[in-house]
Structures are given as C-alpha cells and as structure tokens.
Amino acid sequence: MPRGFRDRRGSEIAAERGFIDTIRRVYESYGFEPLETPAFEYTDALGKFLPDVDRPNEGVFSLKDDDSQWLSLRYDLTAPLARHVAEHFQSLPKPFRRYQVGSVWRNEKPGPGRFREFTQFDADTVGSASPAADAELLMMTCDTLEALGLKRGEYVVKMNSRKLLDGVLDAAEIHVSQRGTVLRAVDKFDRLGEHGVELLLGAGRKDESGDFTKGAGLDPAQIRQVMELLTGTGAGYRQAPAFHDLKAILDVLRSGGYDEDRVATDTSIIRGLDYYTGAVFEARLTFPVTNDEGESIIFGSVAGGGRYDDLVARFTGQQVPATGISIGVSRLMNALKGRAPSSLASLVVVLALDDVHGSFAMSAELRAAGLRAETYVGTKKFGDQLKYADRRGAAIAVIEGGDERAKGEVTLKDLALGTELAKSVESRADWVQERRAQVTVKRERLVEEVRAMLAGKV
C-alpha cells in the first residue's frame, strides 16, 4: 500500500460516521446547510497549485484528461467552494453559509496522524466581512469539540491575523518568491519549535529520518523579525490595525461567554495556505497524545481556518469576503482513540445450530423491530459460532438448540459480560455447565428481552 494511505474496517468507519453525525448536528443547529463538490477540480481552480511545464507543482495529485487539461484531486474543501460561489454567485443568498464533509488528498510526506488522504468537515460563511462571522465559526468550533466529548481545558482555539505576518514580511523586505516557503515554515511552529522553524527560515532542516527540507533562505536579521512575531516578543504589533480586528472578534466571543480558556490570541498561529487574508484560527488539544509506538507526543492542530477575502475574486474579479473553519476528522479521531462516538448499533448474532430457517426468522424479526441482527452462516460447530460472535464485537448471541425449541424458549448470551468465557469455549456442553452472563426467555418475548439486555436491564 502507498505510504500515507490506509485500509479501514468497520469499527473505524463507524466511529468516523459517529463523528460526522455529531459535527453535522452542531453545524446545522447554527443554520449551515450542506454542499457537495467533486473530488477533482481543474488544477488552476485550486489556486495555490498551478501547472508548470510538465506537471503541477508538488502538493497535489494530478493527471491530464482527454483534452490535455490538468485535473487535481482537491487539496481542501475551500477552493472548490470558491469556484462554486463564483459559478452561482447571482443565485446564492448572501451571506452564503454552507458545510461540507469529504475526503481531501495531499501529495506531501506523511507523518504521525498525518495522511495523504483524510476527511475534513468544513463550514464557511461567504459574503460577510463582519467580525461576527469569524466569531460565530469559533463559537461553533468550540461547541463541536465539546459535542465530540472534549471537556473544557482539553482544547483551545487560538487566533491570529495574517495581516500581522504580512506587515512583518514587508518590514523585513522578504521577497514575494520566498513568502510561500516562509508561511509553510512558520506553520510548523507548534511541531518543530523555535529552533526547527529558524532552520526552515534559513538554509533548511534535516528531520529525524534524514530527509532534508530546503529553507526560505532568509538572512539572520529577517529570521529574527519573523521569530519575534511568532514568540510574541516583538514590539508594537499590538498597536497594528490587524490586532484591533482580532479584538473585535474577541469582543463578540466574550459577549457570548466564550472566554480565554476556549478562544485566545496567539501570534504563532499562521496557517500555511496562501489564500488567507485576515484572521486565522487553529484548534489544538492541550493534553499529550500517545502515538502508535506508545510515545507521548504533542499532537498539534485538529481544526483550522481563517478569512480568505480574495479567493472568489480569482474567478469573478470581484472581491467577496469569506471566512471558514475546517475540522480534520481523520486527525481528530486519531488523537481521540477510544473516545469516538460510534454510529453502529449494537449487533445481535443469531447462532444457527440445527434449524437454519428458524435462525433466519429470528434475525428478520429483530431487524423488523429496528435492531441490528445477523444469522451466522459458517460452520455448525457451536464453539466456532460463539467465537465468531465475540470477534464481531456482538453484544448478544441468540441460541436456540433442540432443547430450547422443544420448550418454546431461546437463550440470550450477554457477550459484553461473558467475553472471557466465550474465548475459552471448546464445546456447547462446557458452556452449558457454566451458564454465566446469559438468560433463557420465552421465544415470543425475543425482541423485548433482547432490548432489555441491550439496555442493561437483565
């Protein structure tokens, strides 16, 4: 399998669905409505990555269509939104408020929790220059993170303005050809720290694997000016107009009860994409995360966005104010292993011992009642069937052998309570002797008793 891509199975897909359902409910409660755009866009519509002589620049996955035009898999969901707004500008309500969830692809080096294909969930307001539009997105981000199970103090949404950095770049006389590299360098401040960013602003940096990343080539004085902004040690930036723009956003937030423990300013927040023009946001976890190697790491951002007032103008020539936020669903799930809400209902497995037709009838009855049920279709060995139900993560196994059938009964085994026993089963006789974590009920009460066991009432 190519690096940065992965297969996913039921539990992870169900957890993502639970995440997405939760985010959708919060976004829709704020009045945002859904939009879908295609996975491919014309490469020049993505804005940052334009075709060169042979193929588009690094960062996107691209191909030529049968008309020899470059197409690229979308890098994010914002540039496609700008294209959509431009194409339908006259018919859209202003402001236009939409959310979108989907896969995005980045042709970049993968790392811990960073994949080349991942899921984002965006919300954007297009057509409003008001600080209230930015503040609303930040409120909604806080509400969403808490709806996903994070407690106050486990996250913080940090905010800055790209205009502050632009002012520093102008004052330091950093050439326009260097600015993209500078942005990408400072965007790694939370992961690499001061020294790592200083290297990327200068000649470059070699990472732990030995790969070398070429730097922006700034001189020491220019590096110092940029670092003073990132570390908050520079003088005078609090008097800049851009800082007053941030204060206007904070005033709206504070009036709504979103205090500094949830949203705060931080001059190290930059965001790496070129199209941001004003306020930028980044949500970070405040607790260490354990990676796949068992190491405690600083995870970095799980959501980000900002104001991009010039992006739609690339298509229409008319400036349209816009602001948006994006939650990295795949990344946040990776950080919150074991805490993800699942959208898969509890599974009931009906064993098929000596009456397959009766087993399928019971499964159909459970499904008709709105429960999730399947009939085992493998071997006839009781132990194999029970182990299968356990490995499937089933909550309940339904057993109807000849003795139960003769009495008009079925046995329900609570697998959540009997996991260890199920693992040791060698035969049905062994299991019957134990009779733990199970109950025998009348066949006609199957649905009611399964529901009760699922609810923990038995």
MARZAMAR-157342 format. One record per residue (C-alpha): residue number from 0; residue in three letters; x, z, y. Coordinates in Angstrom, 2 decimals. Layout:
(rec NUM; ALA; (X; Z; Y))
...
***
This chain:
(rec 0; MET; (0.00; 0.00; 0.00))
(rec 1; PRO; (1.34; -0.78; 3.50))
(rec 2; ARG; (2.65; 2.23; 5.43))
(rec 3; GLY; (0.15; 3.69; 7.85))
(rec 4; PHE; (-2.87; 2.69; 5.75))
(rec 5; ARG; (-4.65; 4.67; 3.05))
(rec 6; ASP; (-7.41; 4.68; 0.49))
(rec 7; ARG; (-10.17; 7.21; 0.98))
(rec 8; ARG; (-12.57; 8.68; -1.52))
(rec 9; GLY; (-15.97; 10.34; -1.45))
(rec 10; SER; (-15.16; 13.79; -0.07))
(rec 11; GLU; (-13.14; 12.46; 2.87))
(rec 12; ILE; (-15.65; 9.72; 3.65))
(rec 13; ALA; (-18.47; 12.27; 3.54))
(rec 14; ALA; (-16.51; 14.61; 5.82))
(rec 15; GLU; (-15.97; 11.77; 8.31))
(rec 16; ARG; (-19.66; 10.94; 8.19))
(rec 17; GLY; (-20.41; 14.57; 8.98))
(rec 18; PHE; (-18.00; 14.46; 11.92))
(rec 19; ILE; (-19.54; 11.24; 13.20))
(rec 20; ASP; (-23.10; 12.53; 12.86))
(rec 21; THR; (-22.18; 15.65; 14.81))
(rec 22; ILE; (-20.46; 13.72; 17.60))
(rec 23; ARG; (-23.35; 11.25; 17.79))
(rec 24; ARG; (-25.88; 14.05; 18.24))
(rec 25; VAL; (-23.91; 15.54; 21.13))
(rec 26; TYR; (-23.32; 12.18; 22.83))
(rec 27; GLU; (-26.98; 11.18; 22.51))
(rec 28; SER; (-28.06; 14.55; 23.87))
(rec 29; TYR; (-26.22; 13.58; 27.07))
(rec 30; GLY; (-28.16; 10.30; 27.26))
(rec 31; PHE; (-25.49; 7.91; 25.96))
(rec 32; GLU; (-26.65; 5.04; 23.77))
(rec 33; PRO; (-24.81; 3.09; 21.03))
(rec 34; LEU; (-22.94; -0.21; 21.28))
(rec 35; GLU; (-21.09; -2.24; 18.63))
(rec 36; THR; (-18.41; -4.84; 19.30))
(rec 37; PRO; (-16.46; -7.00; 16.80))
(rec 38; ALA; (-13.23; -5.87; 15.17))
(rec 39; PHE; (-11.44; -8.97; 16.52))
(rec 40; GLU; (-11.13; -9.95; 20.16))
(rec 41; TYR; (-9.27; -12.78; 21.84))
(rec 42; THR; (-5.85; -11.29; 22.37))
(rec 43; ASP; (-5.79; -11.88; 26.11))
(rec 44; ALA; (-9.07; -9.91; 26.37))
(rec 45; LEU; (-7.30; -6.77; 25.18))
(rec 46; GLY; (-5.42; -6.65; 28.46))
(rec 47; LYS; (-2.17; -4.98; 27.52))
(rec 48; PHE; (-1.03; -7.30; 24.77))
(rec 49; LEU; (-0.79; -10.94; 25.85))
(rec 50; PRO; (0.56; -13.78; 23.70))
(rec 51; ASP; (4.21; -14.69; 24.08))
(rec 52; VAL; (5.84; -17.88; 22.85))
(rec 53; ASP; (5.34; -17.29; 19.12))
(rec 54; ARG; (3.02; -14.32; 18.67))
(rec 55; PRO; (1.55; -11.43; 20.69))
(rec 56; ASN; (3.71; -8.52; 21.67))
(rec 57; GLU; (4.19; -5.57; 19.34))
(rec 58; GLY; (1.39; -3.07; 19.16))
(rec 59; VAL; (-1.47; -5.16; 17.79))
(rec 60; PHE; (-2.17; -7.02; 14.55))
(rec 61; SER; (-2.79; -10.66; 15.41))
(rec 62; LEU; (-3.45; -14.07; 13.93))
(rec 63; LYS; (-4.34; -17.57; 15.09))
(rec 64; ASP; (-7.79; -19.01; 14.46))
(rec 65; ASP; (-8.51; -22.64; 13.57))
(rec 66; ASP; (-8.43; -23.53; 17.27))
(rec 67; SER; (-4.89; -22.12; 17.53))
(rec 68; GLN; (-6.12; -19.25; 19.72))
(rec 69; TRP; (-4.64; -15.80; 19.22))
(rec 70; LEU; (-7.06; -13.17; 17.89))
(rec 71; SER; (-6.17; -9.48; 17.58))
(rec 72; LEU; (-7.70; -6.54; 15.83))
(rec 73; ARG; (-8.94; -4.23; 18.57))
(rec 74; TYR; (-6.36; -1.69; 19.69))
(rec 75; ASP; (-9.03; 0.65; 21.05))
(rec 76; LEU; (-12.73; 0.51; 21.93))
(rec 77; THR; (-12.31; 0.43; 25.71))
(rec 78; ALA; (-11.00; -3.10; 26.26))
(rec 79; PRO; (-13.85; -4.58; 24.17))
(rec 80; LEU; (-16.29; -2.55; 26.28))
(rec 81; ALA; (-14.83; -4.05; 29.46))
(rec 82; ARG; (-15.28; -7.53; 28.02))
(rec 83; HIS; (-18.89; -6.72; 27.06))
(rec 84; VAL; (-19.70; -5.36; 30.51))
(rec 85; ALA; (-18.21; -8.43; 32.16))
(rec 86; GLU; (-20.27; -10.77; 29.97))
(rec 87; HIS; (-23.56; -8.91; 30.53))
(rec 88; PHE; (-22.93; -7.43; 33.96))
(rec 89; GLN; (-26.13; -8.64; 35.62))
(rec 90; SER; (-28.45; -7.34; 32.89))
(rec 91; LEU; (-26.91; -3.91; 32.34))
(rec 92; PRO; (-28.21; -0.75; 34.05))
(rec 93; LYS; (-25.70; 0.75; 36.48))
(rec 94; PRO; (-24.13; 3.06; 35.58))
(rec 95; PHE; (-23.92; 1.79; 32.00))
(rec 96; ARG; (-23.48; 4.68; 29.57))
(rec 97; ARG; (-22.55; 3.85; 26.01))
(rec 98; TYR; (-20.92; 5.37; 22.95))
(rec 99; GLN; (-19.21; 3.51; 20.12))
(rec 100; VAL; (-17.63; 4.53; 16.84))
(rec 101; GLY; (-15.43; 2.34; 14.70))
(rec 102; SER; (-12.02; 1.53; 13.28))
(rec 103; VAL; (-9.12; 0.53; 15.51))
(rec 104; TRP; (-5.72; -0.81; 14.50))
(rec 105; ARG; (-2.28; -0.26; 16.00))
(rec 106; ASN; (0.85; -2.03; 14.85))
(rec 107; GLU; (3.03; 0.99; 15.51))
(rec 108; LYS; (5.23; 3.29; 13.48))
(rec 109; PRO; (3.03; 5.77; 11.60))
(rec 110; GLY; (3.73; 9.49; 11.66))
(rec 111; PRO; (2.11; 12.84; 10.73))
(rec 112; GLY; (-1.62; 12.41; 11.29))
(rec 113; ARG; (-0.99; 9.01; 12.90))
(rec 114; PHE; (-2.20; 5.97; 11.02))
(rec 115; ARG; (-2.22; 2.25; 11.75))
(rec 116; GLU; (-5.94; 2.14; 11.02))
(rec 117; PHE; (-8.11; 5.01; 12.16))
(rec 118; THR; (-11.55; 5.88; 13.50))
(rec 119; GLN; (-12.33; 6.54; 17.13))
(rec 120; PHE; (-15.54; 7.72; 18.77))
(rec 121; ASP; (-15.78; 6.79; 22.46))
(rec 122; ALA; (-18.15; 7.48; 25.31))
(rec 123; ASP; (-17.88; 5.66; 28.65))
(rec 124; THR; (-19.67; 5.52; 31.97))
(rec 125; VAL; (-19.23; 2.16; 33.72))
(rec 126; GLY; (-20.34; 1.65; 37.31))
(rec 127; SER; (-19.82; 5.10; 38.83))
(rec 128; ALA; (-16.89; 6.24; 40.97))
(rec 129; SER; (-18.26; 9.78; 41.25))
(rec 130; PRO; (-16.06; 12.69; 40.09))
(rec 131; ALA; (-19.24; 13.95; 38.40))
(rec 132; ALA; (-18.97; 11.06; 35.89))
(rec 133; ASP; (-15.49; 12.25; 34.87))
(rec 134; ALA; (-16.61; 15.88; 34.78))
(rec 135; GLU; (-19.59; 15.05; 32.57))
(rec 136; LEU; (-17.33; 13.43; 29.97))
(rec 137; LEU; (-15.12; 16.51; 29.94))
(rec 138; MET; (-18.14; 18.79; 29.52))
(rec 139; MET; (-19.36; 16.61; 26.68))
(rec 140; THR; (-15.93; 16.69; 25.02))
(rec 141; CYS; (-15.89; 20.49; 25.08))
(rec 142; ASP; (-19.41; 20.64; 23.67))
(rec 143; THR; (-18.48; 18.16; 20.94))
(rec 144; LEU; (-15.35; 20.02; 19.84))
(rec 145; GLU; (-17.32; 23.24; 19.62))
(rec 146; ALA; (-20.11; 21.49; 17.69))
(rec 147; LEU; (-17.42; 20.38; 15.23))
(rec 148; GLY; (-16.52; 24.00; 14.59))
(rec 149; LEU; (-13.72; 24.74; 17.06))
(rec 150; LYS; (-14.01; 28.05; 18.86))
(rec 151; ARG; (-13.21; 28.80; 22.49))
(rec 152; GLY; (-9.47; 29.24; 22.70))
(rec 153; GLU; (-8.76; 26.88; 19.78))
(rec 154; TYR; (-8.67; 23.86; 22.07))
(rec 155; VAL; (-8.10; 22.98; 25.69))
(rec 156; VAL; (-8.88; 19.78; 27.58))
(rec 157; LYS; (-6.11; 19.02; 30.05))
(rec 158; MET; (-6.45; 16.74; 33.04))
(rec 159; ASN; (-4.11; 14.92; 35.40))
(rec 160; SER; (-4.16; 11.83; 37.62))
(rec 161; ARG; (-2.19; 8.65; 37.02))
(rec 162; LYS; (-2.04; 8.27; 40.79))
(rec 163; LEU; (0.33; 11.25; 40.87))
(rec 164; LEU; (2.70; 9.50; 38.49))
(rec 165; ASP; (2.33; 6.20; 40.34))
(rec 166; GLY; (3.37; 7.98; 43.51))
(rec 167; VAL; (6.48; 9.35; 41.80))
(rec 168; LEU; (7.34; 5.93; 40.33))
(rec 169; ASP; (7.03; 4.38; 43.79))
(rec 170; ALA; (9.12; 7.10; 45.41))
(rec 171; ALA; (11.80; 6.74; 42.72))
(rec 172; GLU; (11.78; 2.94; 43.18))
(rec 173; ILE; (11.24; 2.32; 39.47))
(rec 174; HIS; (10.83; -1.38; 38.84))
(rec 175; VAL; (7.47; -2.63; 37.58))
(rec 176; SER; (9.16; -4.06; 34.45))
(rec 177; GLN; (10.24; -0.54; 33.47))
(rec 178; ARG; (6.95; 1.24; 34.07))
(rec 179; GLY; (5.29; 0.47; 30.76))
(rec 180; THR; (8.23; 1.99; 28.89))
(rec 181; VAL; (8.16; 4.98; 31.24))
(rec 182; LEU; (4.47; 5.54; 30.53))
(rec 183; ARG; (4.97; 5.43; 26.79))
(rec 184; ALA; (7.90; 7.84; 27.08))
(rec 185; VAL; (6.12; 10.48; 29.15))
(rec 186; ASP; (3.04; 10.20; 26.94))
(rec 187; LYS; (5.17; 11.73; 24.16))
(rec 188; PHE; (5.96; 14.85; 26.20))
(rec 189; ASP; (3.80; 17.14; 24.06))
(rec 190; ARG; (5.53; 16.00; 20.84))
(rec 191; LEU; (9.13; 15.47; 21.94))
(rec 192; GLY; (9.54; 18.00; 24.75))
(rec 193; GLU; (11.71; 17.65; 27.84))
(rec 194; HIS; (14.89; 16.54; 26.09))
(rec 195; GLY; (13.20; 13.89; 23.97))
(rec 196; VAL; (11.42; 12.37; 26.96))
(rec 197; GLU; (14.60; 12.44; 29.05))
(rec 198; LEU; (16.32; 10.38; 26.34))
(rec 199; LEU; (13.47; 7.85; 26.31))
(rec 200; LEU; (13.56; 7.60; 30.09))
(rec 201; GLY; (17.28; 6.87; 29.86))
(rec 202; ALA; (19.16; 4.86; 27.24))
(rec 203; GLY; (16.91; 5.71; 24.30))
(rec 204; ARG; (16.35; 8.10; 21.42))
(rec 205; LYS; (17.09; 8.16; 17.69))
(rec 206; ASP; (14.46; 10.01; 15.66))
(rec 207; GLU; (14.89; 12.09; 12.51))
(rec 208; SER; (14.65; 9.01; 10.27))
(rec 209; GLY; (17.46; 7.28; 12.14))
(rec 210; ASP; (15.22; 4.74; 13.91))
(rec 211; PHE; (16.30; 4.08; 17.48))
(rec 212; THR; (13.78; 3.59; 20.31))
(rec 213; LYS; (15.17; 1.82; 23.36))
(rec 214; GLY; (14.63; 3.74; 26.58))
(rec 215; ALA; (13.41; 2.76; 30.03))
(rec 216; GLY; (16.94; 2.64; 31.44))
(rec 217; LEU; (16.33; 4.89; 34.45))
(rec 218; ASP; (19.24; 6.42; 36.31))
(rec 219; PRO; (19.68; 10.25; 36.40))
(rec 220; ALA; (18.02; 10.62; 39.82))
(rec 221; GLN; (14.96; 8.66; 38.69))
(rec 222; ILE; (14.74; 10.67; 35.47))
(rec 223; ARG; (14.88; 13.91; 37.46))
(rec 224; GLN; (11.99; 12.82; 39.71))
(rec 225; VAL; (9.78; 11.93; 36.75))
(rec 226; MET; (10.62; 15.14; 34.90))
(rec 227; GLU; (9.82; 17.25; 37.96))
(rec 228; LEU; (6.27; 15.94; 37.84))
(rec 229; LEU; (5.93; 16.48; 34.09))
(rec 230; THR; (7.20; 20.05; 34.25))
(rec 231; GLY; (5.30; 20.88; 37.45))
(rec 232; THR; (8.48; 21.82; 39.29))
(rec 233; GLY; (8.31; 19.10; 41.93))
(rec 234; ALA; (7.31; 20.00; 45.47))
(rec 235; GLY; (4.42; 18.51; 47.36))
(rec 236; TYR; (2.30; 16.90; 44.64))
(rec 237; ARG; (-0.49; 19.45; 45.19))
(rec 238; GLN; (-0.94; 18.01; 48.67))
(rec 239; ALA; (-1.35; 14.46; 47.38))
(rec 240; PRO; (-4.80; 12.83; 47.67))
(rec 241; ALA; (-4.86; 12.35; 43.89))
(rec 242; PHE; (-4.67; 16.11; 43.39))
(rec 243; HIS; (-7.71; 16.54; 45.63))
(rec 244; ASP; (-9.55; 14.05; 43.40))
(rec 245; LEU; (-8.82; 16.32; 40.46))
(rec 246; LYS; (-10.10; 19.33; 42.37))
(rec 247; ALA; (-13.41; 17.52; 42.96))
(rec 248; ILE; (-13.78; 17.09; 39.20))
(rec 249; LEU; (-12.85; 20.72; 38.60))
(rec 250; ASP; (-15.45; 21.88; 41.11))
(rec 251; VAL; (-18.20; 20.17; 39.11))
(rec 252; LEU; (-16.84; 21.64; 35.87))
(rec 253; ARG; (-16.60; 25.16; 37.24))
(rec 254; SER; (-20.14; 24.99; 38.59))
(rec 255; GLY; (-21.28; 24.16; 35.06))
(rec 256; GLY; (-19.44; 27.10; 33.53))
(rec 257; TYR; (-16.51; 25.13; 32.10))
(rec 258; ASP; (-13.65; 27.38; 33.10))
(rec 259; GLU; (-9.87; 27.06; 32.83))
(rec 260; ASP; (-9.86; 28.26; 29.22))
(rec 261; ARG; (-11.62; 24.98; 28.35))
(rec 262; VAL; (-10.51; 22.48; 31.03))
(rec 263; ALA; (-7.30; 22.80; 33.07))
(rec 264; THR; (-4.95; 20.60; 35.08))
(rec 265; ASP; (-1.56; 19.69; 33.61))
(rec 266; THR; (0.85; 17.28; 35.31))
(rec 267; SER; (2.44; 16.36; 31.97))
(rec 268; ILE; (-0.72; 14.53; 30.85))
(rec 269; ILE; (-0.19; 10.81; 31.43))
(rec 270; ARG; (-1.79; 8.71; 28.62))
(rec 271; GLY; (0.25; 5.72; 27.50))
(rec 272; LEU; (-2.11; 2.81; 28.11))
(rec 273; ASP; (-1.51; 0.69; 31.18))
(rec 274; TYR; (-5.11; 0.32; 32.32))
(rec 275; TYR; (-5.70; 3.89; 33.54))
(rec 276; THR; (-6.01; 4.10; 37.32))
(rec 277; GLY; (-7.02; 7.68; 38.15))
(rec 278; ALA; (-7.89; 10.88; 36.34))
(rec 279; VAL; (-6.66; 11.07; 32.73))
(rec 280; PHE; (-7.75; 13.57; 30.07))
(rec 281; GLU; (-6.37; 14.89; 26.83))
(rec 282; ALA; (-7.85; 17.43; 24.41))
(rec 283; ARG; (-5.34; 19.45; 22.42))
(rec 284; LEU; (-5.54; 22.05; 19.72))
(rec 285; THR; (-3.99; 25.38; 20.66))
(rec 286; PHE; (-3.21; 26.55; 17.12))
(rec 287; PRO; (-0.46; 25.31; 14.78))
(rec 288; VAL; (-1.47; 22.89; 12.05))
(rec 289; THR; (0.02; 22.78; 8.55))
(rec 290; ASN; (1.13; 19.29; 7.52))
(rec 291; ASP; (1.22; 17.81; 4.01))
(rec 292; GLU; (4.68; 19.32; 3.43))
(rec 293; GLY; (3.41; 22.80; 4.26))
(rec 294; GLU; (5.21; 22.89; 7.60))
(rec 295; SER; (3.62; 24.33; 10.73))
(rec 296; ILE; (3.58; 21.67; 13.45))
(rec 297; ILE; (2.28; 21.16; 16.97))
(rec 298; PHE; (-0.41; 18.59; 16.36))
(rec 299; GLY; (-0.84; 17.13; 19.84))
(rec 300; SER; (-3.90; 15.44; 21.24))
(rec 301; VAL; (-7.14; 14.86; 19.31))
(rec 302; ALA; (-9.03; 13.19; 22.16))
(rec 303; GLY; (-8.10; 11.41; 25.35))
(rec 304; GLY; (-9.25; 9.07; 28.05))
(rec 305; GLY; (-9.49; 8.62; 31.75))
(rec 306; ARG; (-10.58; 6.44; 34.63))
(rec 307; TYR; (-9.94; 2.68; 34.47))
(rec 308; ASP; (-11.42; 1.12; 37.59))
(rec 309; ASP; (-9.60; -2.22; 37.30))
(rec 310; LEU; (-10.21; -3.20; 33.67))
(rec 311; VAL; (-13.54; -5.01; 34.10))
(rec 312; ALA; (-12.10; -6.84; 37.12))
(rec 313; ARG; (-9.76; -8.71; 34.77))
(rec 314; PHE; (-12.82; -10.66; 33.61))
(rec 315; THR; (-15.02; -10.79; 36.72))
(rec 316; GLY; (-12.60; -10.45; 39.62))
(rec 317; GLN; (-14.87; -7.68; 40.90))
(rec 318; GLN; (-13.73; -4.07; 40.69))
(rec 319; VAL; (-16.10; -1.94; 38.64))
(rec 320; PRO; (-15.40; 1.82; 38.45))
(rec 321; ALA; (-15.35; 3.20; 34.92))
(rec 322; THR; (-14.32; 6.30; 33.03))
(rec 323; GLY; (-14.26; 7.15; 29.33))
(rec 324; ILE; (-13.20; 9.57; 26.63))
(rec 325; SER; (-12.24; 8.90; 23.01))
(rec 326; ILE; (-12.15; 11.35; 20.12))
(rec 327; GLY; (-9.68; 10.43; 17.39))
(rec 328; VAL; (-11.96; 11.20; 14.44))
(rec 329; SER; (-9.35; 10.48; 11.75))
(rec 330; ARG; (-6.75; 12.52; 13.58))
(rec 331; LEU; (-9.03; 15.48; 14.26))
(rec 332; MET; (-10.17; 15.54; 10.64))
(rec 333; ASN; (-6.54; 15.59; 9.55))
(rec 334; ALA; (-6.00; 18.68; 11.69))
(rec 335; LEU; (-9.17; 20.44; 10.54))
(rec 336; LYS; (-8.75; 20.09; 6.78))
(rec 337; GLY; (-11.32; 22.22; 5.02))
(rec 338; ARG; (-13.36; 22.75; 8.18))
(rec 339; ALA; (-15.03; 19.35; 8.29))
(rec 340; PRO; (-18.81; 19.24; 8.08))
(rec 341; SER; (-19.92; 17.09; 5.14))
(rec 342; SER; (-22.91; 14.81; 5.23))
(rec 343; LEU; (-23.14; 14.52; 1.44))
(rec 344; ALA; (-25.93; 16.67; 0.00))
(rec 345; SER; (-25.16; 18.92; -2.96))
(rec 346; LEU; (-25.05; 16.97; -6.21))
(rec 347; VAL; (-27.05; 17.78; -9.34))
(rec 348; VAL; (-25.79; 16.28; -12.62))
(rec 349; VAL; (-28.29; 15.99; -15.45))
(rec 350; LEU; (-26.46; 16.04; -18.79))
(rec 351; ALA; (-27.53; 13.51; -21.43))
(rec 352; LEU; (-27.29; 15.28; -24.78))
(rec 353; ASP; (-29.79; 13.81; -27.25))
(rec 354; ASP; (-32.59; 12.42; -25.07))
(rec 355; VAL; (-31.17; 9.99; -22.50))
(rec 356; HIS; (-34.64; 8.85; -21.44))
(rec 357; GLY; (-35.70; 12.40; -20.67))
(rec 358; SER; (-32.46; 12.98; -18.72))
(rec 359; PHE; (-33.07; 9.94; -16.54))
(rec 360; ALA; (-36.65; 11.10; -15.97))
(rec 361; MET; (-35.38; 14.43; -14.67))
(rec 362; SER; (-32.90; 12.75; -12.32))
(rec 363; ALA; (-35.64; 10.49; -11.00))
(rec 364; GLU; (-37.88; 13.49; -10.44))
(rec 365; LEU; (-35.17; 15.31; -8.49))
(rec 366; ARG; (-34.43; 12.25; -6.35))
(rec 367; ALA; (-38.12; 11.74; -5.64))
(rec 368; ALA; (-38.12; 15.28; -4.26))
(rec 369; GLY; (-35.30; 14.38; -1.86))
(rec 370; LEU; (-32.44; 15.85; -3.88))
(rec 371; ARG; (-29.18; 14.13; -4.82))
(rec 372; ALA; (-29.04; 13.73; -8.59))
(rec 373; GLU; (-27.39; 11.61; -11.27))
(rec 374; THR; (-27.54; 11.33; -15.05))
(rec 375; TYR; (-24.30; 11.47; -16.99))
(rec 376; VAL; (-23.62; 8.12; -18.68))
(rec 377; GLY; (-20.37; 8.74; -20.55))
(rec 378; THR; (-19.67; 10.31; -23.95))
(rec 379; LYS; (-22.17; 12.50; -25.79))
(rec 380; LYS; (-19.78; 15.48; -26.02))
(rec 381; PHE; (-21.20; 18.49; -24.22))
(rec 382; GLY; (-17.80; 19.72; -23.04))
(rec 383; ASP; (-16.88; 16.32; -21.58))
(rec 384; GLN; (-20.18; 16.17; -19.72))
(rec 385; LEU; (-19.81; 19.64; -18.24))
(rec 386; LYS; (-16.21; 18.94; -17.20))
(rec 387; TYR; (-17.35; 15.72; -15.57))
(rec 388; ALA; (-19.97; 17.58; -13.53))
(rec 389; ASP; (-17.33; 20.07; -12.44))
(rec 390; ARG; (-14.85; 17.37; -11.43))
(rec 391; ARG; (-17.55; 15.59; -9.49))
(rec 392; GLY; (-17.97; 18.74; -7.44))
(rec 393; ALA; (-21.57; 19.07; -8.57))
(rec 394; ALA; (-23.43; 22.20; -7.53))
(rec 395; ILE; (-25.69; 22.34; -10.59))
(rec 396; ALA; (-25.69; 20.94; -14.12))
(rec 397; VAL; (-29.09; 20.50; -15.78))
(rec 398; ILE; (-29.05; 20.89; -19.58))
(rec 399; GLU; (-31.90; 20.08; -21.94))
(rec 400; GLY; (-30.97; 20.29; -25.59))
(rec 401; GLY; (-33.29; 20.23; -28.57))
(rec 402; ASP; (-33.96; 23.97; -28.43))
(rec 403; GLU; (-34.85; 23.88; -24.72))
(rec 404; ARG; (-37.06; 20.83; -25.18))
(rec 405; ALA; (-38.98; 22.47; -28.00))
(rec 406; LYS; (-39.78; 25.40; -25.71))
(rec 407; GLY; (-40.56; 23.22; -22.69))
(rec 408; GLU; (-37.52; 24.59; -20.82))
(rec 409; VAL; (-34.31; 23.43; -19.14))
(rec 410; THR; (-31.11; 25.34; -18.37))
(rec 411; LEU; (-29.57; 25.20; -14.91))
(rec 412; LYS; (-25.86; 25.99; -14.68))
(rec 413; ASP; (-24.55; 27.04; -11.26))
(rec 414; LEU; (-21.19; 25.27; -11.22))
(rec 415; ALA; (-20.15; 26.84; -7.93))
(rec 416; LEU; (-20.19; 30.24; -9.66))
(rec 417; GLY; (-19.08; 29.07; -13.08))
(rec 418; THR; (-16.14; 26.81; -12.26))
(rec 419; GLU; (-13.54; 28.71; -14.25))
(rec 420; LEU; (-15.81; 28.94; -17.28))
(rec 421; ALA; (-16.55; 25.22; -17.14))
(rec 422; LYS; (-12.84; 24.44; -17.22))
(rec 423; SER; (-12.37; 26.37; -20.44))
(rec 424; VAL; (-15.33; 24.96; -22.38))
(rec 425; GLU; (-14.45; 23.47; -25.76))
(rec 426; SER; (-17.90; 23.26; -27.28))
(rec 427; ARG; (-21.51; 23.92; -26.44))
(rec 428; ALA; (-21.54; 26.88; -28.84))
(rec 429; ASP; (-18.76; 28.60; -26.89))
(rec 430; TRP; (-20.63; 28.04; -23.68))
(rec 431; VAL; (-23.95; 29.33; -25.01))
(rec 432; GLN; (-22.30; 32.61; -26.06))
(rec 433; GLU; (-21.19; 33.33; -22.51))
(rec 434; ARG; (-24.42; 32.47; -20.67))
(rec 435; ARG; (-22.90; 33.19; -17.27))
(rec 436; ALA; (-23.90; 31.60; -13.96))
(rec 437; GLN; (-27.00; 29.99; -15.46))
(rec 438; VAL; (-30.74; 30.38; -15.75))
(rec 439; THR; (-33.34; 28.93; -18.14))
(rec 440; VAL; (-36.58; 27.85; -16.48))
(rec 441; LYS; (-39.78; 26.05; -17.40))
(rec 442; ARG; (-39.40; 22.26; -17.37))
(rec 443; GLU; (-42.32; 21.79; -14.97))
(rec 444; ARG; (-40.55; 24.02; -12.42))
(rec 445; LEU; (-37.35; 21.94; -12.44))
(rec 446; VAL; (-37.49; 20.87; -8.79))
(rec 447; GLU; (-38.46; 24.30; -7.43))
(rec 448; GLU; (-35.78; 26.11; -9.44))
(rec 449; VAL; (-33.03; 23.61; -8.52))
(rec 450; ARG; (-33.92; 24.02; -4.86))
(rec 451; ALA; (-33.82; 27.79; -5.21))
(rec 452; MET; (-30.40; 27.71; -6.88))
(rec 453; LEU; (-29.05; 25.38; -4.20))
(rec 454; ALA; (-30.31; 27.80; -1.60))
(rec 455; GLY; (-28.55; 30.68; -3.39))
(rec 456; LYS; (-31.79; 32.39; -4.33))
(rec 457; VAL; (-31.14; 32.51; -8.06))
***
